């Protein structure tokens, strides 16, 4: 399963993109959880402020956590160090770039703003 993450600034311009393959994940819901975790991790590492996580959803379903994946809840608490953050769910047509990144996720890649032309 592939994941895609895009970090955008307050103008919605892409400043970083990441895609990665997670062979141990076969459930699309868990792939979304892992993508959210990676987004939070990158935001903290880059000291990004005013974080907004946008996750794809399909027909009203949303992210869920279960079983051994409770670690994701703990790691997501990293958001607590930021004054402003929110989580939104979007339809795929509104965030097609993230979906395309997930398709590219055979090899882990990270792009920085100086290489982007989105």
PyMOL commands that place a pseudoatom at each C-alpha (Angstrom):
pseudoatom trace, name=CA, resn=UNK, resi=1, chain=A, elem=C, hetatm=0, pos=[0.000, 0.000, 0.000]
pseudoatom trace, name=CA, resn=UNK, resi=2, chain=A, elem=C, hetatm=0, pos=[1.295, 3.481, -0.766]
pseudoatom trace, name=CA, resn=UNK, resi=3, chain=A, elem=C, hetatm=0, pos=[0.893, 6.703, 1.197]
pseudoatom trace, name=CA, resn=UNK, resi=4, chain=A, elem=C, hetatm=0, pos=[1.207, 10.299, 0.059]
pseudoatom trace, name=CA, resn=UNK, resi=5, chain=A, elem=C, hetatm=0, pos=[1.686, 13.450, 2.154]
pseudoatom trace, name=CA, resn=UNK, resi=6, chain=A, elem=C, hetatm=0, pos=[1.764, 17.070, 0.992]
pseudoatom trace, name=CA, resn=UNK, resi=7, chain=A, elem=C, hetatm=0, pos=[2.717, 20.008, 3.234]
pseudoatom trace, name=CA, resn=UNK, resi=8, chain=A, elem=C, hetatm=0, pos=[1.259, 23.315, 2.067]
pseudoatom trace, name=CA, resn=UNK, resi=9, chain=A, elem=C, hetatm=0, pos=[1.749, 26.873, 3.259]
pseudoatom trace, name=CA, resn=UNK, resi=10, chain=A, elem=C, hetatm=0, pos=[-1.027, 29.337, 4.123]
pseudoatom trace, name=CA, resn=UNK, resi=11, chain=A, elem=C, hetatm=0, pos=[-1.414, 30.125, 0.397]
pseudoatom trace, name=CA, resn=UNK, resi=12, chain=A, elem=C, hetatm=0, pos=[-1.997, 26.382, -0.254]
pseudoatom trace, name=CA, resn=UNK, resi=13, chain=A, elem=C, hetatm=0, pos=[1.292, 26.187, -2.190]
pseudoatom trace, name=CA, resn=UNK, resi=14, chain=A, elem=C, hetatm=0, pos=[3.122, 22.874, -1.789]
pseudoatom trace, name=CA, resn=UNK, resi=15, chain=A, elem=C, hetatm=0, pos=[6.302, 23.185, 0.288]
pseudoatom trace, name=CA, resn=UNK, resi=16, chain=A, elem=C, hetatm=0, pos=[7.028, 19.477, 0.746]
pseudoatom trace, name=CA, resn=UNK, resi=17, chain=A, elem=C, hetatm=0, pos=[5.765, 16.179, -0.630]
pseudoatom trace, name=CA, resn=UNK, resi=18, chain=A, elem=C, hetatm=0, pos=[6.472, 12.653, 0.532]
pseudoatom trace, name=CA, resn=UNK, resi=19, chain=A, elem=C, hetatm=0, pos=[5.441, 9.243, -0.701]
pseudoatom trace, name=CA, resn=UNK, resi=20, chain=A, elem=C, hetatm=0, pos=[6.296, 5.870, 0.767]
pseudoatom trace, name=CA, resn=UNK, resi=21, chain=A, elem=C, hetatm=0, pos=[5.397, 2.239, 0.317]
pseudoatom trace, name=CA, resn=UNK, resi=22, chain=A, elem=C, hetatm=0, pos=[4.207, 0.376, 3.390]
pseudoatom trace, name=CA, resn=UNK, resi=23, chain=A, elem=C, hetatm=0, pos=[4.281, -3.329, 2.544]
pseudoatom trace, name=CA, resn=UNK, resi=24, chain=A, elem=C, hetatm=0, pos=[2.913, -4.307, 5.952]
pseudoatom trace, name=CA, resn=UNK, resi=25, chain=A, elem=C, hetatm=0, pos=[-0.297, -2.307, 5.372]
pseudoatom trace, name=CA, resn=UNK, resi=26, chain=A, elem=C, hetatm=0, pos=[-3.113, -3.854, 3.375]
pseudoatom trace, name=CA, resn=UNK, resi=27, chain=A, elem=C, hetatm=0, pos=[-6.022, -1.869, 4.826]
pseudoatom trace, name=CA, resn=UNK, resi=28, chain=A, elem=C, hetatm=0, pos=[-6.742, 1.525, 3.179]
pseudoatom trace, name=CA, resn=UNK, resi=29, chain=A, elem=C, hetatm=0, pos=[-7.955, 2.963, 6.490]
pseudoatom trace, name=CA, resn=UNK, resi=30, chain=A, elem=C, hetatm=0, pos=[-4.663, 2.093, 8.154]
pseudoatom trace, name=CA, resn=UNK, resi=31, chain=A, elem=C, hetatm=0, pos=[-2.769, 3.634, 5.220]
pseudoatom trace, name=CA, resn=UNK, resi=32, chain=A, elem=C, hetatm=0, pos=[-4.623, 6.894, 5.930]
pseudoatom trace, name=CA, resn=UNK, resi=33, chain=A, elem=C, hetatm=0, pos=[-3.686, 6.698, 9.603]
pseudoatom trace, name=CA, resn=UNK, resi=34, chain=A, elem=C, hetatm=0, pos=[-0.011, 6.132, 8.752]
pseudoatom trace, name=CA, resn=UNK, resi=35, chain=A, elem=C, hetatm=0, pos=[-0.085, 9.022, 6.261]
pseudoatom trace, name=CA, resn=UNK, resi=36, chain=A, elem=C, hetatm=0, pos=[-1.536, 11.306, 8.950]
pseudoatom trace, name=CA, resn=UNK, resi=37, chain=A, elem=C, hetatm=0, pos=[1.159, 10.205, 11.378]
pseudoatom trace, name=CA, resn=UNK, resi=38, chain=A, elem=C, hetatm=0, pos=[3.907, 10.922, 8.806]
pseudoatom trace, name=CA, resn=UNK, resi=39, chain=A, elem=C, hetatm=0, pos=[2.392, 14.353, 8.137]
pseudoatom trace, name=CA, resn=UNK, resi=40, chain=A, elem=C, hetatm=0, pos=[2.473, 15.192, 11.847]
pseudoatom trace, name=CA, resn=UNK, resi=41, chain=A, elem=C, hetatm=0, pos=[6.014, 13.867, 12.166]
pseudoatom trace, name=CA, resn=UNK, resi=42, chain=A, elem=C, hetatm=0, pos=[7.228, 15.991, 9.226]
pseudoatom trace, name=CA, resn=UNK, resi=43, chain=A, elem=C, hetatm=0, pos=[5.435, 19.084, 10.497]
pseudoatom trace, name=CA, resn=UNK, resi=44, chain=A, elem=C, hetatm=0, pos=[7.102, 18.730, 13.891]
pseudoatom trace, name=CA, resn=UNK, resi=45, chain=A, elem=C, hetatm=0, pos=[10.501, 18.023, 12.387]
pseudoatom trace, name=CA, resn=UNK, resi=46, chain=A, elem=C, hetatm=0, pos=[10.252, 21.108, 10.140]
pseudoatom trace, name=CA, resn=UNK, resi=47, chain=A, elem=C, hetatm=0, pos=[8.723, 23.222, 12.932]
pseudoatom trace, name=CA, resn=UNK, resi=48, chain=A, elem=C, hetatm=0, pos=[5.748, 24.098, 10.736]
pseudoatom trace, name=CA, resn=UNK, resi=49, chain=A, elem=C, hetatm=0, pos=[3.057, 26.210, 12.412]
pseudoatom trace, name=CA, resn=UNK, resi=50, chain=A, elem=C, hetatm=0, pos=[-0.701, 26.437, 11.806]
pseudoatom trace, name=CA, resn=UNK, resi=51, chain=A, elem=C, hetatm=0, pos=[-0.955, 22.785, 10.776]
pseudoatom trace, name=CA, resn=UNK, resi=52, chain=A, elem=C, hetatm=0, pos=[-3.982, 21.535, 8.849]
pseudoatom trace, name=CA, resn=UNK, resi=53, chain=A, elem=C, hetatm=0, pos=[-4.138, 17.803, 8.081]
pseudoatom trace, name=CA, resn=UNK, resi=54, chain=A, elem=C, hetatm=0, pos=[-6.308, 16.866, 5.134]
pseudoatom trace, name=CA, resn=UNK, resi=55, chain=A, elem=C, hetatm=0, pos=[-7.211, 13.220, 4.735]
pseudoatom trace, name=CA, resn=UNK, resi=56, chain=A, elem=C, hetatm=0, pos=[-9.027, 11.613, 1.865]
pseudoatom trace, name=CA, resn=UNK, resi=57, chain=A, elem=C, hetatm=0, pos=[-12.337, 10.028, 2.672]
pseudoatom trace, name=CA, resn=UNK, resi=58, chain=A, elem=C, hetatm=0, pos=[-14.789, 8.063, 0.628]
pseudoatom trace, name=CA, resn=UNK, resi=59, chain=A, elem=C, hetatm=0, pos=[-18.574, 8.173, 1.011]
pseudoatom trace, name=CA, resn=UNK, resi=60, chain=A, elem=C, hetatm=0, pos=[-18.608, 9.615, 4.500]
pseudoatom trace, name=CA, resn=UNK, resi=61, chain=A, elem=C, hetatm=0, pos=[-16.165, 7.177, 6.077]
pseudoatom trace, name=CA, resn=UNK, resi=62, chain=A, elem=C, hetatm=0, pos=[-13.389, 8.602, 8.210]
pseudoatom trace, name=CA, resn=UNK, resi=63, chain=A, elem=C, hetatm=0, pos=[-10.129, 7.550, 9.824]
pseudoatom trace, name=CA, resn=UNK, resi=64, chain=A, elem=C, hetatm=0, pos=[-10.374, 4.994, 12.586]
pseudoatom trace, name=CA, resn=UNK, resi=65, chain=A, elem=C, hetatm=0, pos=[-7.832, 3.552, 14.988]
pseudoatom trace, name=CA, resn=UNK, resi=66, chain=A, elem=C, hetatm=0, pos=[-7.829, 0.042, 16.339]
pseudoatom trace, name=CA, resn=UNK, resi=67, chain=A, elem=C, hetatm=0, pos=[-5.697, -2.700, 17.882]
pseudoatom trace, name=CA, resn=UNK, resi=68, chain=A, elem=C, hetatm=0, pos=[-1.930, -2.346, 17.752]
pseudoatom trace, name=CA, resn=UNK, resi=69, chain=A, elem=C, hetatm=0, pos=[-2.190, 1.032, 16.059]
pseudoatom trace, name=CA, resn=UNK, resi=70, chain=A, elem=C, hetatm=0, pos=[-2.836, 2.921, 19.290]
pseudoatom trace, name=CA, resn=UNK, resi=71, chain=A, elem=C, hetatm=0, pos=[0.753, 4.143, 18.982]
pseudoatom trace, name=CA, resn=UNK, resi=72, chain=A, elem=C, hetatm=0, pos=[-0.523, 6.452, 16.249]
pseudoatom trace, name=CA, resn=UNK, resi=73, chain=A, elem=C, hetatm=0, pos=[-2.747, 8.182, 18.816]
pseudoatom trace, name=CA, resn=UNK, resi=74, chain=A, elem=C, hetatm=0, pos=[0.257, 8.737, 21.064]
pseudoatom trace, name=CA, resn=UNK, resi=75, chain=A, elem=C, hetatm=0, pos=[2.409, 10.066, 18.236]
pseudoatom trace, name=CA, resn=UNK, resi=76, chain=A, elem=C, hetatm=0, pos=[-0.345, 12.367, 17.000]
pseudoatom trace, name=CA, resn=UNK, resi=77, chain=A, elem=C, hetatm=0, pos=[-0.180, 14.099, 20.378]
pseudoatom trace, name=CA, resn=UNK, resi=78, chain=A, elem=C, hetatm=0, pos=[2.877, 15.788, 18.892]
pseudoatom trace, name=CA, resn=UNK, resi=79, chain=A, elem=C, hetatm=0, pos=[0.322, 18.245, 17.534]
pseudoatom trace, name=CA, resn=UNK, resi=80, chain=A, elem=C, hetatm=0, pos=[-0.092, 19.492, 21.100]
pseudoatom trace, name=CA, resn=UNK, resi=81, chain=A, elem=C, hetatm=0, pos=[3.097, 21.525, 20.795]
pseudoatom trace, name=CA, resn=UNK, resi=82, chain=A, elem=C, hetatm=0, pos=[1.459, 23.627, 18.074]
pseudoatom trace, name=CA, resn=UNK, resi=83, chain=A, elem=C, hetatm=0, pos=[-0.901, 26.465, 18.915]
pseudoatom trace, name=CA, resn=UNK, resi=84, chain=A, elem=C, hetatm=0, pos=[-3.091, 25.978, 15.849]
pseudoatom trace, name=CA, resn=UNK, resi=85, chain=A, elem=C, hetatm=0, pos=[-3.948, 22.719, 14.112]
pseudoatom trace, name=CA, resn=UNK, resi=86, chain=A, elem=C, hetatm=0, pos=[-6.961, 21.012, 12.586]
pseudoatom trace, name=CA, resn=UNK, resi=87, chain=A, elem=C, hetatm=0, pos=[-7.877, 17.824, 10.766]
pseudoatom trace, name=CA, resn=UNK, resi=88, chain=A, elem=C, hetatm=0, pos=[-10.162, 17.839, 7.713]
pseudoatom trace, name=CA, resn=UNK, resi=89, chain=A, elem=C, hetatm=0, pos=[-11.513, 15.090, 5.514]
pseudoatom trace, name=CA, resn=UNK, resi=90, chain=A, elem=C, hetatm=0, pos=[-11.707, 15.773, 1.771]
pseudoatom trace, name=CA, resn=UNK, resi=91, chain=A, elem=C, hetatm=0, pos=[-13.008, 14.006, -1.265]
pseudoatom trace, name=CA, resn=UNK, resi=92, chain=A, elem=C, hetatm=0, pos=[-10.315, 12.636, -3.572]
pseudoatom trace, name=CA, resn=UNK, resi=93, chain=A, elem=C, hetatm=0, pos=[-11.171, 15.111, -6.356]
pseudoatom trace, name=CA, resn=UNK, resi=94, chain=A, elem=C, hetatm=0, pos=[-10.282, 17.962, -3.970]
pseudoatom trace, name=CA, resn=UNK, resi=95, chain=A, elem=C, hetatm=0, pos=[-6.841, 16.518, -3.210]
pseudoatom trace, name=CA, resn=UNK, resi=96, chain=A, elem=C, hetatm=0, pos=[-5.848, 14.495, -6.250]
pseudoatom trace, name=CA, resn=UNK, resi=97, chain=A, elem=C, hetatm=0, pos=[-2.145, 15.297, -5.789]
pseudoatom trace, name=CA, resn=UNK, resi=98, chain=A, elem=C, hetatm=0, pos=[-1.984, 13.258, -2.569]
pseudoatom trace, name=CA, resn=UNK, resi=99, chain=A, elem=C, hetatm=0, pos=[-3.727, 10.342, -4.264]
pseudoatom trace, name=CA, resn=UNK, resi=100, chain=A, elem=C, hetatm=0, pos=[-1.215, 10.475, -7.147]
pseudoatom trace, name=CA, resn=UNK, resi=101, chain=A, elem=C, hetatm=0, pos=[1.686, 10.526, -4.664]
pseudoatom trace, name=CA, resn=UNK, resi=102, chain=A, elem=C, hetatm=0, pos=[0.361, 7.379, -3.023]
pseudoatom trace, name=CA, resn=UNK, resi=103, chain=A, elem=C, hetatm=0, pos=[0.435, 5.688, -6.430]
pseudoatom trace, name=CA, resn=UNK, resi=104, chain=A, elem=C, hetatm=0, pos=[4.128, 6.646, -6.812]
pseudoatom trace, name=CA, resn=UNK, resi=105, chain=A, elem=C, hetatm=0, pos=[5.002, 5.141, -3.457]
pseudoatom trace, name=CA, resn=UNK, resi=106, chain=A, elem=C, hetatm=0, pos=[7.188, 2.243, -4.503]
pseudoatom trace, name=CA, resn=UNK, resi=107, chain=A, elem=C, hetatm=0, pos=[10.237, 4.061, -3.136]
pseudoatom trace, name=CA, resn=UNK, resi=108, chain=A, elem=C, hetatm=0, pos=[10.294, 6.605, -0.318]
pseudoatom trace, name=CA, resn=UNK, resi=109, chain=A, elem=C, hetatm=0, pos=[10.742, 10.106, -1.701]
pseudoatom trace, name=CA, resn=UNK, resi=110, chain=A, elem=C, hetatm=0, pos=[10.700, 13.562, -0.156]
pseudoatom trace, name=CA, resn=UNK, resi=111, chain=A, elem=C, hetatm=0, pos=[10.564, 16.762, -2.180]
pseudoatom trace, name=CA, resn=UNK, resi=112, chain=A, elem=C, hetatm=0, pos=[11.366, 20.205, -0.755]
pseudoatom trace, name=CA, resn=UNK, resi=113, chain=A, elem=C, hetatm=0, pos=[9.891, 23.501, -1.942]
pseudoatom trace, name=CA, resn=UNK, resi=114, chain=A, elem=C, hetatm=0, pos=[12.996, 24.402, -3.977]
pseudoatom trace, name=CA, resn=UNK, resi=115, chain=A, elem=C, hetatm=0, pos=[12.348, 21.382, -6.228]
pseudoatom trace, name=CA, resn=UNK, resi=116, chain=A, elem=C, hetatm=0, pos=[8.584, 21.745, -6.587]
pseudoatom trace, name=CA, resn=UNK, resi=117, chain=A, elem=C, hetatm=0, pos=[6.779, 23.167, -9.564]
pseudoatom trace, name=CA, resn=UNK, resi=118, chain=A, elem=C, hetatm=0, pos=[3.173, 22.370, -8.593]
for i in range(1, 118): cmd.bond("trace and resi %d" % i, "trace and resi %d" % (i + 1))
show_as sticks, trace
zoom trace
